[in-house]
Amino acid sequence: MEIRVIICPIDFSSISVRTYRHALSLAEHYQAKLLAVHVIEEWRYSSADFAASAHDLNEFYRGLHEVGSRRLREFVKNHTHNELDPELIVERGSTSDSILTLAETQKADVLVMGTHGQRGFDRLVLGSTTDRVMRTAPRPVIVVPPQDTMALGDDLHSIRHLKRILFCADFSTNSEGALRYAISVADEYDAELILVHVLEDGPSPDKVEENKAKAMDQLNGLLPADPLRKIRTAVRIGKPYRELIRYAQEEQPDLAAMGVRGRGALDIAVFGSTTYRVMQLGACPVLAVHV
């Protein structure tokens, strides 16, 4: 996976700081171009805001753009710890649509985004910008959860080095495609790669070991031929998202990688998905690959 252009959306929330620092570290490692993007969503501003701050609509929009640009410059100045010089972009419109358009026009190789942990009714009605981008963008998306506390620590000048990559395998076509990215990142950082598969609850006790052995054979069949790589495999039993989160807590990976399935929007909103739940409840960034 060659990374030349990285897009990092910023909304000035606390999670934006963590997300931006992950993007900075990635850009520094790959010597990539970093685009720091802020999108102004006009629907958030009422007519009262307009009447009090401008005489005409164009002036009002220019004012919003100037404020957004100033805040973005200040944010980048306060949180850039190295000599990288990110390109600053301020857009106006739908956040998800703007990010997807930029990813296309800028030929981005990866997007780094945060998730605020919204669930339930808010997610059903409004959806999640990160979720919409993740399920639509043809590029990989690294999603940084609000619980991520292990990767960077409190030092603003620390650089994140990936030492352990956790790959969540479900043996689907999406999963196999995502594995190529996980292997590439592990090779780039000389990191340990762990392949884990979760068997759903259900097999009778006398079939458990047999099913685990079959799953282990499938995992081993996914392994690259290079014996020099640091690779482990594991099979767990239970609810996939619970076991993946539990396993991640045990192994403390710096990054988890998963394939994203193209399920219907309503189905995802109501019932969730393993990928979504791991992102919301886990404690490490997730590389989501839509294959």
NORPERA-V834207 format. One record per residue. RES is the residue in one letter. PSI is psi in degrees with one decimal (999 if undefined). OMEGA is omega in whole degrees, -180 to 180 (none if undefined). Layout:
BEGIN
RES PSI OMEGA
RES PSI OMEGA
END
This chain:
BEGIN
M 108.7 176
E 130.5 179
I 111.2 179
R -30.8 -178
V 128.0 -180
I 133.4 175
I 130.4 179
C 102.2 176
P 142.6 -177
I 127.5 177
D 11.3 176
F 11.4 175
S 172.9 -180
S -35.2 179
I -24.1 178
S -33.5 180
V -48.8 179
R -44.2 -179
T -45.3 -179
Y -38.8 -180
R -36.1 174
H -43.9 180
A -41.1 177
L -46.9 -179
S -41.9 179
L -44.1 -180
A -39.2 180
E -43.2 -179
H -45.0 -177
Y -1.0 -176
Q 48.2 -175
A 161.4 174
K 130.8 -179
L 126.1 177
L 114.2 176
A 119.3 -170
V 132.0 171
H 132.5 -179
V 127.0 177
I 117.6 178
E 109.9 -172
E -28.8 -176
W -15.7 180
R -13.1 -175
Y 129.6 -176
S 168.5 177
S -28.3 177
A -40.4 177
D -43.1 -179
F -49.3 -176
A -32.5 -176
A -17.0 -170
S -8.8 -177
A 156.1 179
H -21.3 178
D 164.8 -173
L -42.6 -179
N -40.2 178
E -39.2 178
F -44.8 180
Y -39.9 178
R -39.0 178
G -42.9 178
L -42.0 -179
H -41.4 180
E -42.3 179
V -44.9 179
G -40.7 180
S -42.4 180
R -44.6 -180
R -37.1 180
L -42.1 177
R -44.1 -180
E -41.7 180
F -50.1 -178
V -40.2 179
K -40.3 -177
N -23.5 -172
H 6.2 176
T 118.0 -171
H -2.8 -177
N -165.0 -176
E 8.1 175
L 144.2 -180
D 86.0 -177
P 148.7 173
E 131.2 -177
L 130.1 -178
I 128.2 175
V 122.7 -179
E 165.0 178
R 128.5 -180
G -154.0 177
S 130.6 -177
T -50.4 -177
S -43.7 180
D -40.8 -180
S -42.0 -180
I -43.8 -180
L -39.9 178
T -43.8 178
L -40.3 179
A -36.1 180
E -50.2 -176
T -33.1 -179
Q -2.5 -179
K 49.1 -179
A 144.4 178
D -26.1 179
V 148.7 175
L 139.7 178
V 116.9 -174
M 157.9 177
G 161.7 174
T 137.8 -175
H 0.8 177
G 19.4 178
Q 138.0 -177
R 179.4 172
G -133.9 -172
F -41.0 180
D -42.1 -179
R -40.1 -178
L -42.4 -174
V -48.5 -173
L -21.8 -176
G -178.2 -180
S 129.6 179
T -46.5 -180
T -42.3 -179
D -43.1 -180
R -42.3 179
V -44.7 -178
M -38.5 -175
R -3.6 -178
T -36.7 -174
A 134.5 176
P -3.6 179
R 155.4 174
P 148.5 179
V 125.4 173
I 118.4 -176
V 122.7 -178
V 117.9 -178
P 158.2 179
P -20.0 -178
Q -1.2 -176
D 104.8 -178
T -7.0 -172
M -17.5 -167
A -40.0 -172
L -20.3 -176
G -161.4 -176
D -6.1 -178
D 115.5 -179
L -20.8 -176
H 4.3 -179
S 143.8 178
I 133.3 -175
R 118.3 176
H 125.4 -178
L 119.7 -179
K -23.7 -176
R 125.6 179
I 128.5 178
L 120.9 178
F 125.0 -178
C 109.5 -174
A 129.8 172
D 8.6 175
F 16.5 176
S 171.2 176
T -40.4 178
N -41.8 -178
S -43.1 -179
E -38.3 178
G -40.0 180
A -29.1 -180
L -35.5 180
R -38.6 178
Y -41.4 -180
A -42.2 179
I -42.1 -179
S -44.9 180
V -42.3 179
A -41.7 178
D -42.3 -177
E -39.4 -177
Y 1.5 -174
D 45.6 -176
A 158.0 173
E 138.8 179
L 125.0 179
I 122.7 175
L 123.9 -179
V 139.8 175
H 141.0 180
V 123.0 174
L 130.5 177
E 150.1 173
D 145.8 174
G -37.8 -176
P 144.9 177
S 154.4 -176
P -36.3 -178
D -11.0 180
K -9.1 -174
V -53.5 -177
E -36.6 178
E -44.7 180
N -36.8 177
K -40.0 180
A -40.4 178
K -42.7 180
A -38.8 178
M -38.6 177
D -40.6 178
Q -41.2 177
L -46.4 -180
N -30.1 177
G -19.8 178
L -13.9 -173
L 140.9 175
P 160.4 -174
A -21.3 -176
D 111.4 -178
P -8.1 -177
L -15.6 180
R 149.2 176
K 101.5 -174
I 138.1 172
R 159.5 176
T 153.2 179
A 147.8 176
V 129.3 177
R 165.0 180
I 133.2 179
G -162.3 175
K 125.0 -174
P -49.3 -175
Y -36.1 179
R -44.1 -178
E -36.4 178
L -42.1 178
I -43.8 179
R -42.8 -180
Y -39.4 178
A -36.6 177
Q -34.3 179
E -43.4 -173
E -18.2 179
Q 55.2 178
P 157.1 176
D -18.2 -180
L 138.4 172
A 143.3 -180
A 135.3 -177
M 151.9 171
G 149.5 -180
V 127.4 179
R 145.1 -179
G 64.8 180
R 167.5 -179
G 147.8 -175
A -43.4 -178
L -39.9 179
D -44.7 -180
I -42.2 -177
A -40.2 -175
V -47.2 -172
F -17.2 -177
G -179.2 179
S 164.0 179
T -45.0 -179
T -47.6 -178
Y -45.1 -177
R -37.3 177
V -39.8 179
M -41.2 -176
Q -35.3 -171
L -16.7 -177
G 176.8 -176
A 17.2 176
C 155.5 178
P 151.9 -179
V 126.4 173
L 107.7 -178
A 123.9 -177
V 117.6 178
H 104.8 -175
V 999 none
END
